[in-house]
Amino acid sequence: MISEKDIKNESDVEQKFILPLLTNSQPVGLGYSSCDFRTKPDIRQLEIDKGRAKKLYYPDYIVILHGLPVLVIEAKHPEDNNLEEAIREARLYAGEINSLFPSHFNPCQKLIATNSLRTICGSWDDSSILLEISNTEIDASHPNLAKLITFGCKVNLEKFSDVEQKKLRGNVQFKRPTNIIGGRSVRNEEVKLNSFGNTLALEYRHLFNPESEEERKNIVKKAYVKSTRRLRHVDPIDKIIRAANPPSITDAHQISTTDPSELLRTLTPNDKLHHQLLVLIGGVGSGKSTFIDYLREVSLPEEIKESTVWISINMNLAPLSRGVIYSWLENEIINEFRNHNADIDFDSLPFLEKLYSVELNKIKKGAGAYFDEYSDKYKSLLADELIRVQGDTDATMNACIRHFCAERQKLLIVSLDNSDKRNRDDQLLMFDVAKWLQKTCRCLVFLPIRDTTYDHHRTEPPLDTVIKDLVFRIDAPLFMDVLYKRVKLALAEMDTEKENSLSYVLPNGFRVEYPQSEQAYYLACILRSLFQNDALFRRIVSGIAGSNIRKGLEIFLDFCKSGHIHEDQIFKIRHAKGDYVLPKHIVTRVLFRGNRRYYNDANSLVKNIFASFPEDIIPDPFARLSVLSWLKKKYRTKGPSGMLGYHKTATIINELVAYGHDERRLSDEISELIKAGCISTESQNINQFSIDDLISIAPSGHVHLDLLINLDYLSTCSEDVWFKDARIAEDIADRLIGSKGKGHMSYSSSVDNASVLLSYLEEYKDSYLANPEAILAEERIHDFCNITEPKEYVQKLKEKASSTSDTETLQKKYPPGRVVDCQVTGIKKYGLFVEFGIEGTGLIHISEFNKLKDAGALLLEEFDAGDQLRAEIVCYKHDHGRFNLKPAHDTNES
């Protein structure tokens, strides 16, 4: 019960009475979350009443469940006791809302009006008061409060909402095309890796995914890519990757890896560097550990190398228990000293006496002074002390630092590698460990940490103790630059290696042998196909990888191994000596389908933006699209932490529920998009997040939205969408197996599948998704699931496809090898434009004439417009809409 003295105006009624009543759990509240209701600033005004009484009205709260407005709440001033009029207006408003939904579908059922002293409840279609409760009865033990909770609690209204949605769905059984083509084994069929690419990937994996210390040294010495502070000519996706300007940029010293002089000056040995912590900030996979390797192996001047001792600890292997991690780290440092000094017998007495000389001298000067140095007692005292310090990891670690570093006037640098390959909380633990090591040991600690962790928590313990002069930031180099350098290194290794004979297996079981040098052709072809031939493919790979260079290199290796690259393509690559580009449909197939024959969202790097789940009462194919569109719209807006683009998950869900999306489905899809790398989360925990987490659209999310105007992507998604109309799913399935249309991957099938998908989605959206205009104020409405642009794009392709039927007829009439009589219509420096027949047009390239020079054939310079000649059809070029021809020698009939 709330004291009357605390409620002085209508705002107090809203904030001190209604809000707690809404959000408190049962049995003292209705159990709603902040995502479940909207307040007056967001709510649409509607006309109610008639004649002179007509006016614009909107309530103080609307509760929205599963996208449906189910409860209207009106607040009044404590002294306004005319609640009957308030609930009458709420009833009229609910009626107006229900009129905006399909006939016989009336979601807005419940009404509450209150001035905090008195609360009444009603229904949208009944003028009587169903329940009245006074302020004194707002008590967990009072039966009237129990009745109020039963009337309007979330649990009961969710049940009502479910029933209404089931009515809307009816008995529809949703179908997915890939489920129709066969059972689980058919739709999940994997294509066998191509043995040519798989052999190459295994042979040179050490260059694309170096793991050992020697492999890493090889990369930094021969294939390190230096990132610069300024990049002028970069692709749009690279600009998105680098677009944010967080505090880690303004607070940290930017490192130019071309000339890391500022960091080198810091590393010049001096007493001030002992017991210090240097933080290296960068994105996940941006090359922080690689930069440290490069700094140590290549960039450091010899005088600094000679005066420093470097130890690298792989924190990926560290236990995450505070009670264990410190002793684990001490043992790792001791083992590294052993590894660095393999020529020393660490167990020999002469070395142990040197290592623990300080500890043993204390015994000699103290208790040992009572005994003769040759006596057994004296030796026993020293032996006991030696056994004690050997069993003390802290003493042994510091003894190693003293012996190998301090006594030799060298600075120990401990690099805690891979500290950022964990979630936010684990990274903060790593920072605590680094601070402990800094205080405990006479050394300089290098700690790589993720930029988002620093940006969000730099003012909080423990990061608030960082000394800014020792904070440095590294930007990832462009992924393509890294890949080119690694491929170049692979080609160099191939060139120096002894020529071996390798083999790959054909589908019929025959084994084809080839010289190892031909692997270079394959690498060159894959590189050209992905990054030089088509900007889209480059954008997809770069976008999915983001700033994570490791992930990008893994994608490249997986592409090389793909079973979608068949033996005929491998033959063409070898025959052309690498000067060959894979057809676009093959590249698309590899990128979208991975190692599956048919597309499956769960097993693809490229996600289905229209994914839905038939077990939901109303499957929602727009949830992912809406989430990504919302985040893109807010990409340049500061969130609650002050970071551009990072917004509270609860805010996103709260806004999108009003558009007809279910809160639980939105939460699940946000989780999936985080795991897929389409969304970045401030917590950096991809396996668990809460509605309080801050999230932002990632480069991969931008790429997925861009793919909405890509035919192959839309057609691919159509295979994995659940359709309420079984006939649509069956038609797509027929095209998948080739019993309808011109085959699974044909252009016409892709156009048909994409067109059918978008038309279906448009109709589904109108039929099943709530209309936000029924609830939200006009200025609050944004169409986050707008597919108008993709529809217009596919419609143009469809119109073009219908005209290609004439093209196909033309190709049948003029197949390759046919000789035709042509008339020259234009002369360019690169060849002759010609016409033949009624509608045939083409180009005879200058290179075709050059091939015939030695044979005394006509030269290009000898032709004028209007001249006649005979030419042979070479092929039809779809990109240019014309034939390629060459001069004919024979007299075959045209």
N, C-alpha and C positions, 0 to 999 in steps of 0.2 A: 504494500500500500504506500502511495506517495502522499506526502503532506500537502495540504491545500496551500500552505504558505510558499511552497516551492514552485507552484504553477501560477504565473502572473499574466501570461499572454498566450496567444495561439502558438507562437514559436515554442514556448515551454511545453505545450500540449504535444507538439510533434516530437521534440527532442527528448523530453523527460518522461513522457508517458507512452506514446505510440511506438517510438523506435525501440525502447527496451521490450515492450510487449511483443513486437515483431521478432526480435532477434534472440531473446532469451529462450533457452531450451525448455521443453516440457518438464515438469508440470506448471511452471510459472510463466511460460511464454509460448508463442506460436511456432518457434523453431525455424525461422527463415534465416538464410544467409544474406549478406549484403548484395549478392548477385541476383536475388530473387525479386527485388522491387525497384521501382523508379519513383522519383519524387517530382513535385510540381514543375520545376524548370525543364524537365524532359518530356512532360506529358502534353499530348495534343489537346487543344481546346476544341470543343464541339458545341454546336447550337442545341440547346434544350428548351423545352416548353414551346408554347405557341402564342401567336398574337402579340399583345403588348408585353406579355411575360417572357417572350423569347429573349435569350441571352447566351453569350459564350460562357462556357463553364469547363473547369477541369478540377479534378480532386487533388488531394495532397499526396496520396500514395496509390500506386497500382501494383499489385503482386502479379508477377508473370512466371508461370511454370511451363516448361517444355515449349516456350514460345507463345503460350496462351495467357491472356489477361483473365485472371480468375477471381480476384478480390479487389474491390474499390474501398478505400478508407478516406473519410472526410474528417478533418480536424476543425474544431470550433473554439472560440475564445471561452475561457472558464466561466464567464458570466453570461454567455449565450446558451440558453437552455432549450432553444427551439431545434432540438436534434431531429424531430420528425420532418421538418422542412429540409434539413441537411440530407437526410437519408432519401427523401423524395427526389432531390436533385441528383443524388448519386445513382438512384434507380433509373432516372431518365438517361443519364450519361451511359450507364451500363447497357441500356437498350440501344442507344446509338452505336456503341461499339459492336454489339452483337449483330446489328444490321449490316455491318461491313464484312461479316463472315458468310460462308455459304448457308443456304437455307437449311433450317433445322439443326444448325450448329451454333449453339449459344454458350461460349466458354465463360463469359463474365457473369457469374452466378451470385456471388456473395457480396454483401455490403456491410460496412461498419461506419458508424458516425459517433464521435466522442468529443467531449469537452474536458475529459480526464476525471471529472466528478461523476459523470454519468455516461454510460456507453450503451448504444442500442445496435442491434443486428437485424438485417433484413435480406430479402431476396430480390433479384431483378424483376421477377414476374409476379410478385405478391406484395401488396401494399401494407400488409399487417407487420407488426413488430414481432420478430421471432424470438428475441431474447433481450432482456434489459439487465444491466449490472451496474452497481454503484461502486464508487472508489473504495469504500470500506470492504467490499467483497473481493477486491483484488488480492487474494490471499491463497496460497497453495492448498490450504485445507478447506476452502469454501467451495461448495458444489457449483455455484454459479460461474466461478472461474473455470472449473472443469468443463462446464457447458460451452463457455466462450471458446476454449481451446478446441473442443470437439467441433465447434462450428467453423473455425477458421484456420486451424493449424496446417502446417505444410504437409504432414503425412496424409491427412484426409483429402486435401485439395489436390495432392499429387495423384491419389487414387482416382479422384474425379477426372482429372486431366487425362490420365491413362485411358479411362473408359471412353472419354470423348474422342481421343485420338484413335482408339481401336475402331470406333464407329466410322471415323473418317477413312481409315485404311480398308475396312471391310475384310473380305476373305482373300485378298490379293496375295499371291505367292510370288515373291521376287525371284527373278532368274538372272544368272550371270553367264555370258557367252562361253567362257572357258569351262564352266561346269557342265555345259550341254555337250561339248565335244567328246567327253569321256570321263572316266573316273579319276580319282586322285592321282594315280600313276601317270595318266595321260597328260592331265593339265599341269602336273609338276615335273614333267619330263625334262631332264637336263641334257644339254648337248655335250658330247664328249669333247674335251679340250683338244685343240689341234696340236699334234705332237711337235710340229715344227716350232711354233711359238712357245710351247711349254718348255722345250729343250733350251731355247734361247733365254727364257725367263729364269730358269734354274741356273743356267751357266753364268748369268751376269746379275743375279740378284744382289750380290755384294756391292754393286755399284748403285743400285736403286734403293736398296734398304740395308745400308751398312750397319752391322751390329757389333762386331769386335772392335777393339781399340785400333788394331792395325788397319782394318777396313775404313774406319773413320779418318785415320791419318791420311790414308791414300786419297780420300775424297777432298779433304781440305787442302792438300798439296797440289792436286791435279784438276779438281773440278769445282772449286769453291766459287760461288757467285757473289760478287760484292753488291750490296744494295746501297743506293745513294739517297741523300736526303730529299732530292727533288726528282720527280719523274714527270716529264711533260707529255709524252706521247704514249698513253696507255689506253687499253680497251675500256669501254664503259663498266664492265664487270670488275675490272681491276680498280677503277675509281670507286666503285661501291665498297669493295673490300677495304680500301684505304680511306674511306670518306670520313669516318668518325674522327673527332678531334678531342679525345678525352683528357682528363687530368694527367695521365701518364705521359702525355706529350708535353704539356706545359710545365709539369713538375720535374721531369727527368731530363738528363743530358742526352740529346739525340746523338747516336753513334753513326758516323759514316763508316761503313765497313771497308770502303775504299782507302780511307786514311783514319783509322781510329786513334788519332793522336791524343785526344782528350783522355781517353781511357788509358792509353799508354803512359801518359804523364802521371796518372793516378797510381799506376803499378810500379813506378820507379821506387825501388826499395828505400824505405826509411822507417824509423821507429814508430811513426804515427800510424802506419798501416797494420801494426800488430793489434790483435783484438778488435778488428773492424769487420763490418759486414757490407759487401757490395751487392746491390740488387740489380739484376738484369731483367728488364721488363720486355715482354713481347707476346704476340698472339700464339695460340696453340699451333705447334708445328712450324713456327716462323723461323726456326734455325738457331735458337739460343744456344743449345749445346754444341751445334756445329760451329757457331761463331767462337765459342770458347776454345774449341779444338783448333780453329784457324788462328786465333790469337796466340795460343801456346806454341803451335807447330810452325807457323809461317810468319805472322806479323810482328812478333816481339823481336826487338833488337837483340843481338847476341849477348850484350852485357847484362840485359835484364834476364834472359834465359839462364845465364850462368849464375845469377844471384837469386833465382827462385826455384822452389821445388813444388811441382803441381801434383795434386792427388784428386782423382775424380771418383766420386761415389755414386753408384746407380741407385737413386732413391725409389725407383720403381720396385725394388726388392725389399724396401724397408717395411717392418711391421708397423701397424698404425696404432699400437698401444703405447701410451705415454710411459708405462712402466717398463717397456722393453726396448723402445727405439733408441734410447740414449746409449745403453750398453752395446746394442747392435752396431751403432755408428762408430763407437770406440774400436770395436773389433775389426770393422771394415777398414778403418784408417791404419790400424796396425798391420793388417794383411797387405794393404797397398804399399806400406814401407817395405815389407818383405818382398813383394813382387818387384819393386823398383830396385832392390838390392839383392838380386837373386844369387850373386856371386859370394854373398856373405852367409856363413853358417850361423843362423840366429840362435842355435841351441848350444853352441860351443861356449865353454867357460871363459876363454879370453874375450870373446865379443860381449858376453853378458856382463863381464866386469867393466867394460867400457860403457856399455849402454846404461847400466845402473850405477855408474861411478859416484854420482852425487849421493844416492841413497846409501851405498856401501861406505862411503867416506864418513857419513854421519855416525855409523856404527863404529868405525875405526877410531874416530875422534872422541866418541862418547864411551859407551859401555865396554867397547873392545879395548880401550886403553888400559883397563885393569889386567889384561892378560898378555902373555907373550905372543907375538904375532905368529909364532910357529907352533903354538899349543893347540891341542884339539878343541879346547873351549873357544878359543878365538875363531878358529875355522868354523866351529858349529854356529857361533853367532852370525857370521857372515853368510853361511849357508841358509840359516833360517830367514834372514832378511831377503836373500835372493829368492827363496821360494815364495815369500810373502809378496814381493813386488811383481814377480812373474804372474801370480794369480790375481793381481789387481790391474784390471784393464785400464782404469783411469791413469794409474801410475805408469803403466807400460806405454800408453799412447803418448803421454807427456815426455817420457824418457826418449822415445823415438824422435819426437819433434825437437827436443833439446840436442840430441846427438847428431841427427842428420841435417838440422837446419840452424838452430841458434848458435851452436859451437862452430859452425862453418860460415857464419854471417850470411845466411840465406833466409829469404822470406818464404814461409810455407803458405801456399794458396790451396784451399780445399774447395773444390767445385761440387756442389750437391746437384748432380745432373738429374733431369727428369722429375724435378720437384713439382712441375706444373702439370704432369700427366694424371692429375687426380681432380676431385671436385674441390669446391671452395674451402670447405672445412678442413680437408686434408692438407690443402696448400697452406692454410694458416697454421696448422700443426707443424708443417715443414719450416715455416718461418720461426716458430718458437724453438725448434731444434737448432736452426741456424744461429739464433740469438744465444742459445746455451753454448754452442760450440765456440762462438765468438768470445764469450766471457771466459770459458774454461781453458781455451788453448791459445798459445802464442802464434796466431795465424790470421790470414785474411780469408774470409769466407765468401765465396761466389754463390749467390742464390738466384737461379732463374725462376721467375714467377710470372704467371699469366697476367696480361694487361688488364683484363676485366676484373680480376681479383684486386689488383692495386687500385684501379679506378673507383671501385665501389667501397673499398674498406680502408683507404689510405689514411683517413682521419680517425679510425677506430683502433683500439688495441687488437693485436700487437703491432700492426703496421705503422701506427702513429709515432713509433720510436725510430723510424728509419731516418738516417741523416741524408738530406736531399743531395748533398755534394757527392754521395756515393750511390746515387740512383741513376741508372743508364737505361736507355730504351733502344731496342733494335727493331727495325721494320723488316718484314720478310721480303726477299727479292721476288721478282715476278716469277711465277711458277714456270712459265715457258722458258725463261732464261736458264733456270735450274735444270729443266728437262733436256734442253739442247746440250748443255754442258755434260750431263751424264751420258747422253747418247754419244756425244763426241768422244768421251773417254772410253766407252764400250767399243766404238769403232777403232780407236787407237789400239786397244788391247787385242782386238781381232787381227789387226794388221801385223802385230808383233808376235802373235802366237804361231806355233807350228801348225801347218795346215793339216787338219784331221778330216776324216770322212764321217759325216753324220747321216742320219736317216729319219724319215717320217713315214707313217703308215697310211695307206689309202683305205677308203671304206671297204674295198674288196679284200683287204688283208695284205695286199702287196706292199713291200717295203721299198721306198725310193731313197737312194743314197744321194748325198749332195756334199760338196766341199763346205767346210765350216765358214769360209769367207762369205758365203751367200747369206749368212745371217745378217750381214750388214745391209743387204738389199731390203730385207724384211723390216729391220728397224727404221730405215729411211722411209719406207712406204707408210708405215704406221704413223710416223711423225708427220709426214706430209698430209696424210688423210685426215688426221685429227686437228692439226694446227695451222696448216698452210692453205688447204683447199677450201675450207668453209668456216666462216666466222662463227656460225652457230655452234659447231662442235667444240671449237676452242672455248666459247663462252660457257657451254654446258660443263665441260671438264674443269675449267678454272673456277666456275661458280660453285660447283659441288665441293671442290677441294677448299675453296675460300683461301685463307692465309695458311692453311695446313699443307705445307709442302709435302710432308710424308704421305698424306692421304692422296694427293695428286699423283705421286709417283706410283703408289699402289694401284690406282685406277689405270695408269698407263700399262703396268705389267699385266694386270688382269685382262686388259684389252688385247695385248699381244697373244695371250693364251686362248682367246675365245674360240669356241667350236663353231661359231657362226662364220668364221673365216675359213671357207672350205678349200679343198685341195686345188680346185680350178683357179682360185684367186692366188694361192701360193705359187702355182705354176706361172701365172702371169707376172707376179712380182719377180720371180727368178729370171724369167725370160726377158723382162724389161730392165733387169739389173737395178731394180729399186725405183726406176723412173716411171712409177705407176701409182695411181690413186684409187683406193677402194671405192666402189660405188656408194653413193650416199645412203641407199637403203640398207646396205650391210653395216655401215658405221652406226646408223640409227638403231639397227637391230641389236648390235652389241651393247651400245650405251643404255638402251631402254630395257632390254630383256636379260642382260647379264649372261648367265650360263643356262637360262631356261629357253625352251622352244617357244613357249607362250608367255606373254607378259604376266607377271605376278607382283603386285605392289609390295608385298612383304619381302621379296627377294631382289628388289631392284634399287639401284642408287637413285634413280629418278622415280619419284613417288607419284601415285595417281591422285591428282588434286581433287578428283570427284569420287573418292572412295567413300563407301557407306557400308552399313551393316544390317542385313535383313532381320536380325534378331531384335533390332530396335522397333518400337511400335510404329514410328514413322522414320524409315531410313533417311539419312540426311546427306546427300551428295555435295552439299554446299558448305559443310562445316570447315573443312580445311581451306577452301578458297576464301571464305569470309574472314577467318583468322589472319591469313597472310595479307589479305587486302587491308584489313584494319591496321595491322602493324606497318604496312608500307605507307599508309596514309599518315601515320604518326611517326614515321622514321626520322623526321626533322624536328620533332617536338620533344622538349625535355620532359622526362618522367619525374616521379617523386624524389629520386636521388639526385636530380640535376643533370643526369646523363642523357644525351640525345638518343631518342629511340627506345629507351628501356622503360617499359610500362608495367604496371601491376597486372598480374594475370586476372585477378578478381575484377578489375575495371573492364578488361576486354570481355570477359564472360558476361558481366552485368549488361554491357551495351548490346552484345550480340544475341542475348536471350530474347530481347524484344523483337528481333528479326525472325523469330520462329525456330531458333536452335535450342536444343536441349542442353541444360547446364552440364550434365554428366558427359554427354557426347563431346561437347566443346572441350572439356577438361581432358578427356581421353585423346582427342585429336591433337591438342596442344602437346601432350606428352609424346605422341608419335612423331610430330614435326620436330620436336627437340631431339629425339633419338636419330631422326633422319638428317639432322644438321640444317634444317630449314629455319629453325629458330635458335637463337642464342639465349642462354639463361644465365642470369647473374650468379646463381648458385653453382653453375658448371657441373651439376649432377644430372646426367642425362637419364638416369634410371629412376629418379624420384624428384618431384617438385611439388610445391604447394601453391595455393591461389594467392599467397602473399609474395611469391617470387616475382622478380622483375625479368621481363623477357623482351627480345627485340628480333626483328626479322634479320636473318643471316643472308650472305650472298647467295646461297643455294635457294633460299626462299624467293629472292628476286628472280632467279633463273626460272623457277617453276611458274611464276606469274607470266614471265615473258613467253614461255612455251605454249601459252594459251592461243597464240597465233602461229602455231607450228602444226602442219597437217599430220606429220608422222606421230607427234605426241598425242594429239587428240584421237587419232585412229587407234593408237596403242592403248590409251585409257579406256576406249570403248570395249575392249576385250575384258576389262576387269570391273566394269560397272554393273551394279545390280539394277535390273529393269523390272518395273511392275507389269509391263506389257511383254508377255512371253514371246510374242511374235517378233518383236524388235531383237531380243536376245538371240532367238533362233536364226534370224536373217544374218546377224553378225557372225554367229557360229558357223553358218553355212559358208560364209565368205572366208572364214579362218581355215576351214578344211578344204576349200576349193570347189565345193559342190555348187557354189553360186558365185557369180562374178568371174573375175579373171585371176583369182589366186590370192593367197594370204597377204602378200606384200605388194600387190599391184597398185598402181596409182588410182585407178578407178575404184577399187575396193576401199582404199584409204579415204578417198573423198566421200564415198557412200557411208562408211562407218562414222566418220567425223560429223557429217551432216545429220545423220539420224540421232547421234548422241546429243548434239546441241539442241535439236528440235525437241527431243524428249525432255531434256533438262529444263528448257524454257517452260514447257507445259507442266512439268512436275512442280516447278517452283511456284507457278500460279495456283496449282491445285492443293499443295500440301504445306507450303511454308506460310507462316503467318504474315499478314500484311502489316509492316511497321507503321504505315500511315494510319492504321486504326488506333495506335497507341501513342506514338511519338510526335512531338512538336515538329513542324516542318523543317526548322533549322537544325534539328538533331538527326535528320534522316540522311543516310548515305547508302547507296546500293552496293554493298560489299560483295554481292554475288552476281554482279552484272556480267553477262556473257554476250552482250550485243556485238562487241568488236570481234570476238571469235566467230560469231554467226555470220557477220558480214564478210569476214575473211574467207570462210569456207564456202559461202554462197558464190563468191567470185571464182573460187577454184572449181566449183561445181559447174558454173557457166562455161568456164574454160574447158572443163573435162568433156562437156557435151559437144563442144566444138572439136575436140580431139578425135571424135569418131570419124570426122572427115579426114583428119591426119592419118588415122590408122588405115583408112581405105586407100589413101595416097601411098602409104608405105607398102601395102600389099600390091599395088599396081606397079610400083617402082622398087623392087627388091634390090639389095646389093648385087652388083655384077651386071645389071642390065645396062645396055648401051642406048643412049637417047640422043636425038638431034636437039641441039641447044642454040639459043640466040643470046649473044652478049648484051646485057642491059646496063652494065656499069663496070668501070675499070678502076681499081684501087691499087696502091703499091703492094698490097698483100695478096691480090688475086682478082679473078674475074667473077662478077655476079652474072648468073645466067637464068633463063627461063626455058621450060620445055613442056610439051603437052599443053593442056588447057590451064592447069593451075600449079604446075611444078616449078619451084624456084630453088636456087642453090648457089654454092660458092665453089670455084676451083681455086684452091690455094696456090700461091706462088711456088711453094715447096714441091707441088706435083709437077710443075713445069721444070723445076731445077733437076728433078730426078731424070728427066728425059733429054737434057741438054746434049749429052754425049751421043745420043741416038739421032741427032739431027732433027729433032722434032721442033714444032713451032714454039717460039718464045713468047712470053707474056707481052713484050713490047710490040709485037706484030699485030695485036688485035685492036679493033675499034668497036665502039658501040654499034650494035646491029649486025655484026659478023656472025656467021654460022660456024658451028663446030660440033663434032661428035664427042660425047663424054660418057664415062662409065660411072654408075651410081656406086658410091662407097658406103654411105650410111645416112641415116636421118638424124639431125641434131635437134633434139627437143628444146634445148635451151634457146636456140636461135630460130626455131620454127622453119627450118629449111634443110635441104640435102647438102651433103658434101660429095663432090664429084672429082674425077681426075680425067685427063685427056685419054681418049680411047685410041687403040692401034688398029683394032679389027673392024670388020664390017658387019657385025651382028645386027640383026634387024632390031629396030627400036620399037 
